[in-house]
Amino acid sequence: MNRRNFLGKSALSVAGLGLAPLIGGSYSSILGNTAPSNKVKVALIGCRSMGWSNLNTFLQYPEVECVALCDIDDEWLNKRAADVEKKSGKKVPHLYKDWRKVIDNKDIDAVIIGTPDHWHCLPMIWAAQAGKDVYVEKPLSNTIEECNLMVTAARKYDRVVQVGQWQRSDPHWDEAANYLKAGGIGRIRTVKVWAYQDGKPTLPKKPDSLPPAGVDYDMWLGPAPKRPFNEYRFHYNFRFFWDYAGGLMSDWGVHLLDYALEGMNVGLPSRVFSGGGKFAYPDDAMETPDTLMATYAYPDFNIIWDHACGINHGPFDKKEGLAFYGENGTLVLTRAGWEVMPVIAGKEARMEAVPFKKGEGKGLYNHVGNFLNCIKSRELPAADIAIGARVANMSHLANISSRLQRELHWDDRSQQFINDAEANALAKAYYRAPWELPKL
């Protein structure tokens, strides 16, 4: 269903929903119309997991008030309503099962989108069109086409959009990136990025069934293809099926590859080759690779991604992280902190070691605070939508290469694969009627 049809059927007037939204309006002007108490009125779409982690963090800021919750599952909608009341001492005024009612609500200043990946694009764009700022979970969306369209919408409607790559607000990540940019380890030839996740086990095949009571499964599917309900395609495990997400590559990849790009101060590569498959669990229900290695080729260095489900002993005995291999030393960066190990040539170290520098560990809290500050200042947030789109597309490049099992050539200017109709087809979004990809 496109936005125009919905608006025609809704109770909102054209002026009420803001087909001419508050473009560039100051935070004080928004509050003057919608929140005389000087509260930032937020709504959460997608309440079960990371969406709740986000809202729970928002509620640590006294200026935030949750005025609406939306989820297709009554169990989680009601549970989170009780959780918000317990935390804030106030009942949530509005509980919805259709996210479009959140867009309807003129009292809402900002929307948190914690849905599966395939449901990020439409709510974000409609919220932006309605003059609402958006905090959207990573990865930004499930296709390259959607990611690029979301950036266009954020700029067209002048909205603050923060992507949930909260490491952008955890100071030690930028400390490490700035150290690299200053030449701390010399010329870098290889960046290795990995996620070895023993917490993502096999998914034994299960028969299809009826959806649980209280679940609006057709709305959960939304623009994705119509399929029978299956427990292992639902809730957390959606991320291992192409209709809804991109597997471990887009789940962990966007966090870590973001700082491979930042540390090397580069954009997307011109060449990528990715190989992998279901090597650990060949007969389970998962569609996305449980094992994958991708090489992103740049003129004078490579970025290498490596992931594995069911294994926890990654490089440097760390489950996930990045290693920048320079001529003088190796910088290892994780959520815990960073350090530099010098290259030993003969008996001489080429540089002094940098002892482990522990991270602050308040990334999500800082990230939410940054978003709230940017609502007021109208500045770009730490993980602005363009940053989220870049690294989401980085993960899509590897997934598309893996699915086609061959090297791909990418033209970043045109946002197209070069002379490759198959790859370009996989970069597009295909929506199930009556849902339609917005035209901006």
C-alpha positions in Angstrom: 0.0 0.0 0.0 1.5 3.3 -0.9 1.4 6.4 1.3 -1.0 8.3 -0.9 -3.7 5.6 -0.7 -3.3 5.3 3.0 -3.6 9.0 3.6 -6.7 9.1 1.6 -8.2 6.4 3.9 -6.9 7.8 7.1 -8.6 10.3 9.4 -5.8 12.8 8.9 -6.2 15.9 6.8 -3.4 16.7 4.4 -2.3 19.5 6.7 -2.5 17.3 9.8 -0.1 14.6 8.5 2.2 17.1 7.0 2.6 16.4 3.3 4.5 19.7 3.7 6.4 18.5 6.8 8.4 20.6 9.3 11.5 20.8 7.1 14.4 22.3 8.9 12.1 23.3 11.8 13.8 23.9 15.1 13.3 21.5 18.0 11.6 24.3 20.0 9.1 24.9 17.2 8.2 21.2 17.2 7.8 21.2 20.9 5.7 24.3 20.7 3.1 22.4 18.7 3.3 18.9 20.1 4.9 18.8 23.5 4.3 21.9 25.7 5.7 20.0 28.7 9.1 20.1 26.9 9.1 16.3 26.6 10.4 14.5 23.6 7.4 12.2 22.7 8.6 8.9 21.2 6.9 5.9 19.8 8.4 2.4 19.4 7.6 0.2 16.4 8.8 -3.4 17.1 8.9 -4.0 20.8 10.5 -7.4 21.4 14.3 -7.3 21.4 16.6 -4.5 20.2 13.6 -2.1 19.9 13.0 -2.5 23.6 16.7 -2.1 24.4 16.6 1.2 22.6 13.4 2.4 24.2 14.6 1.3 27.6 17.7 3.5 27.1 15.6 6.4 25.8 13.6 6.3 29.0 16.8 6.9 31.0 16.7 10.5 29.7 14.2 12.6 31.8 13.1 14.6 28.7 11.7 11.5 27.0 8.1 10.3 27.2 6.9 7.2 25.5 3.4 7.9 24.1 2.9 4.9 21.8 4.0 1.3 21.3 3.4 -0.8 18.2 3.9 -4.5 17.6 2.1 -7.2 15.6 2.4 -9.6 18.5 -0.1 -9.0 21.4 2.2 -10.8 23.8 5.1 -8.4 23.4 3.0 -5.4 22.9 1.3 -5.9 26.3 4.5 -7.0 28.0 6.4 -3.8 26.9 3.4 -1.6 27.9 3.8 -3.1 31.4 7.6 -2.6 31.3 7.2 1.0 30.3 4.7 1.7 33.1 6.9 0.0 35.6 10.0 2.0 34.5 8.3 5.4 34.0 5.3 5.2 36.4 3.0 6.2 33.5 0.7 4.1 31.3 1.4 4.2 27.6 -1.5 6.1 26.1 -1.5 4.3 22.7 -1.0 0.7 21.8 -1.1 -0.2 18.1 -0.7 -3.3 15.9 -0.4 -1.3 12.7 2.6 1.0 12.5 0.7 3.4 10.2 -1.3 4.5 13.3 2.0 5.7 14.7 2.5 7.9 11.7 -1.1 9.1 12.2 -0.3 10.4 15.7 0.5 14.1 15.5 1.8 14.1 19.1 4.8 12.0 18.3 8.1 13.8 17.8 10.4 10.8 17.1 9.9 7.1 16.1 12.1 4.2 17.1 12.1 1.4 14.5 13.1 -1.9 16.0 11.4 -4.2 13.4 13.0 -6.9 11.2 15.2 -5.5 8.4 12.6 -5.8 5.7 10.3 -3.5 7.7 12.8 -0.6 8.1 12.3 1.3 4.9 8.6 2.1 4.7 8.1 3.2 8.4 11.2 5.4 8.2 10.2 7.1 5.0 6.6 7.7 6.1 7.8 9.0 9.4 10.1 11.4 7.7 7.3 12.6 5.4 5.2 13.2 8.5 7.9 15.5 10.0 9.1 13.0 12.6 12.7 12.2 13.4 13.7 8.6 13.4 16.0 6.2 15.3 16.2 3.1 13.1 17.9 -0.2 13.9 20.8 -1.5 11.9 21.3 -2.7 9.2 19.6 0.3 7.6 17.5 -1.9 5.3 17.5 -5.2 3.5 18.4 -4.0 0.0 20.7 -1.5 -1.7 17.7 0.2 -3.4 15.9 0.7 0.0 19.0 2.1 1.7 19.5 4.7 -1.0 15.9 5.6 -1.0 15.9 6.1 2.7 18.9 8.5 2.5 17.0 10.5 -0.2 13.9 10.7 2.1 15.9 11.9 5.1 17.5 14.7 3.1 14.3 15.6 1.2 12.3 16.0 4.4 15.2 17.3 6.4 14.9 14.8 9.2 17.4 13.7 11.8 17.9 9.9 11.3 20.1 8.0 13.7 21.0 4.4 12.7 21.5 2.0 15.6 25.3 1.6 15.0 25.9 2.7 18.6 29.7 2.2 18.4 29.7 5.5 16.7 29.0 7.0 20.1 31.4 4.8 22.1 34.6 7.0 22.2 37.3 4.3 22.0 36.2 3.4 18.4 37.0 6.9 17.2 40.2 7.0 19.3 41.4 4.0 17.4 40.3 5.2 14.0 42.0 8.6 14.6 45.2 6.9 15.6 45.2 4.9 12.3 44.4 8.0 10.2 47.4 9.8 11.9 49.7 7.0 10.6 50.2 5.4 14.0 51.0 1.9 12.5 52.3 3.1 9.2 51.0 2.0 5.8 48.2 -0.5 6.2 47.9 -3.4 3.7 45.2 -5.6 5.2 42.2 -5.1 7.5 40.7 -8.3 8.9 37.2 -8.1 10.3 35.5 -11.1 11.9 32.5 -12.4 13.9 32.7 -15.9 15.2 29.4 -16.5 17.0 28.8 -19.7 19.0 25.5 -18.1 20.2 24.0 -18.6 16.7 23.4 -22.4 16.6 21.8 -24.6 14.1 18.1 -24.2 13.3 16.6 -27.7 12.9 13.8 -27.8 10.3 10.3 -27.5 11.6 7.0 -27.9 9.9 4.9 -24.9 9.0 2.1 -24.1 11.4 -0.6 -21.5 12.2 0.7 -18.3 13.7 0.5 -17.9 17.4 -2.7 -16.3 18.9 -2.5 -12.6 18.9 0.0 -12.3 16.0 -0.9 -10.4 12.9 1.3 -12.5 10.6 0.2 -10.9 7.4 1.4 -7.5 8.7 4.6 -9.1 10.0 5.3 -10.3 6.4 4.3 -6.9 5.0 6.1 -6.3 1.7 7.9 -9.7 1.9 6.7 -12.7 -0.1 3.6 -14.5 1.1 4.7 -17.7 3.0 3.2 -20.0 5.5 4.1 -19.2 9.1 7.1 -21.1 10.5 8.5 -20.6 14.0 12.1 -20.5 12.6 11.4 -17.6 10.2 9.9 -15.5 13.0 11.1 -13.2 15.7 14.9 -13.4 16.3 15.6 -16.0 13.6 14.2 -13.9 10.8 17.8 -12.7 10.3 18.8 -16.0 8.7 16.3 -15.8 5.7 16.8 -13.7 2.6 13.2 -12.4 2.5 13.8 -10.5 5.7 17.5 -10.0 6.4 21.1 -10.8 5.4 22.3 -13.2 8.0 25.4 -12.7 10.1 26.9 -10.6 7.4 24.5 -7.8 7.8 23.8 -8.4 11.5 27.3 -8.1 12.9 29.0 -6.9 9.7 27.5 -3.4 9.8 28.9 -2.7 13.2 32.4 -3.9 12.5 32.8 -3.1 8.8 31.8 0.5 9.6 35.0 1.0 11.4 37.1 -0.8 8.8 35.8 2.0 6.4 36.3 4.7 9.0 39.8 3.6 10.0 40.9 3.5 6.4 38.9 6.7 5.5 37.4 5.1 2.4 34.0 4.5 0.8 32.7 1.3 -0.9 35.2 -0.8 -2.9 35.2 -1.2 -6.7 35.6 -5.0 -6.4 34.3 -7.7 -4.1 34.5 -11.5 -4.0 32.6 -13.5 -1.4 32.5 -17.2 -0.9 30.8 -19.3 1.7 27.8 -21.4 2.4 26.2 -23.7 5.0 29.3 -25.5 5.9 28.6 -26.0 9.6 24.9 -26.9 9.4 24.2 -28.0 5.8 20.8 -29.5 6.4 19.2 -27.0 8.8 16.5 -24.4 8.0 18.8 -21.4 7.7 19.2 -19.8 4.2 22.0 -17.4 4.8 25.6 -18.7 5.0 26.8 -19.9 8.4 30.3 -19.5 7.1 31.4 -16.7 4.8 34.6 -14.9 3.8 34.6 -11.8 1.7 37.4 -9.8 0.1 36.8 -6.1 -0.6 39.6 -5.0 -3.0 41.0 -1.4 -2.9 43.9 -0.1 -4.9 46.5 -0.6 -2.2 44.9 -2.7 0.5 42.2 -5.3 1.2 39.4 -5.5 3.7 38.6 -9.1 4.6 35.4 -10.2 6.3 35.2 -13.6 8.0 32.2 -15.0 9.9 31.2 -18.4 11.3 28.2 -19.6 13.3 28.8 -22.1 16.0 32.5 -21.1 16.6 33.8 -18.7 19.1 37.6 -18.7 18.7 38.3 -15.9 16.2 41.7 -14.2 15.6 43.5 -12.9 18.7 41.2 -15.3 20.6 38.3 -12.8 20.3 34.8 -13.7 19.1 34.5 -10.5 17.0 36.7 -7.6 16.1 39.0 -5.8 13.6 42.7 -6.0 13.1 44.5 -3.4 11.0 47.9 -4.8 9.8 50.4 -2.0 9.2 54.0 -2.0 8.3 55.0 -1.1 11.9 52.3 -2.7 14.0 48.8 -4.3 14.2 45.9 -2.5 15.9 43.2 -4.7 17.3 39.8 -3.1 18.0 36.8 -4.7 19.8 33.9 -3.5 21.8 36.1 -3.9 24.9 38.8 -1.5 23.7 41.9 -1.4 21.5 45.6 -2.0 21.5 48.6 -2.0 19.2 51.2 -4.8 18.9 54.4 -3.8 17.2 56.0 -5.6 14.4 59.3 -7.2 15.6 62.0 -7.1 12.8 64.9 -9.2 14.0 65.2 -8.2 17.6 63.9 -4.7 17.2 60.4 -3.4 17.5 59.4 -1.0 14.7 57.3 1.0 17.1 56.3 1.2 20.7 53.3 -1.0 21.8 50.1 0.8 22.8 48.8 -1.0 25.9 45.2 -2.0 25.9 42.9 1.0 26.2 39.6 0.0 27.7 36.4 1.3 26.2 33.8 3.3 28.2 31.0 0.8 27.6 28.2 3.4 27.3 27.8 3.3 23.6 24.0 2.9 23.4 23.3 5.4 26.1 25.6 8.0 24.4 24.1 7.2 21.0 20.5 7.9 22.2 21.8 11.1 23.9 23.4 12.2 20.7 20.1 11.6 18.8 18.2 13.7 21.3 20.7 16.5 21.1 20.5 16.5 17.3 16.7 16.7 17.5 17.3 20.0 19.2 20.2 21.3 17.2 19.2 19.8 13.8 22.8 18.7 13.3 23.7 15.3 11.7 23.9 12.6 14.3 26.8 10.3 15.0 25.5 7.5 12.9 23.7 9.6 10.3 21.7 7.7 7.7 24.4 8.1 5.1 26.8 6.3 7.3 24.2 3.5 7.9 23.5 3.2 4.2 27.2 3.0 3.3 28.0 0.1 5.5 24.6 -1.7 5.0 25.4 -1.6 1.3 28.9 -2.9 2.1 27.3 -6.0 3.6 24.9 -6.3 0.7 27.8 -6.3 -1.8 29.3 -9.4 -0.1 26.0 -11.2 0.2 25.1 -10.7 -3.4 28.6 -11.9 -4.5 28.2 -14.9 -2.3 24.7 -15.7 -3.7 26.1 -15.4 -7.3 29.4 -17.1 -6.4 31.5 -14.7 -8.4 33.4 -11.5 -8.2 31.4 -8.3 -8.7 32.4 -4.8 -9.8 30.7 -1.9 -8.2 30.4 1.7 -9.4 29.7 3.8 -6.4 28.8 6.9 -8.4 25.9 5.2 -10.2 25.1 2.9 -7.3 25.1 0.0 -9.8 27.1 -3.2 -10.5 29.0 -2.8 -13.7 27.5 -4.8 -16.7 25.8 -7.3 -14.3 22.0 -7.6 -14.6 21.9 -10.5 -12.1 23.7 -8.6 -9.4 21.7 -5.4 -10.0 18.5 -7.4 -9.8 19.5 -8.7 -6.3 20.2 -5.1 -5.3 16.5 -4.1 -5.8 13.5 -4.4 -3.5 10.4 -6.3 -4.6 7.3 -5.5 -2.6 4.3 -7.7 -2.2 1.0 -6.0 -3.0 -0.6 -3.9 -1.7 2.7 -2.5 -0.3 4.7 -0.3 -2.7 8.2 1.1 -2.6 7.9 4.9 -2.1 8.6 7.1 -5.1 10.5 10.2 -4.1 
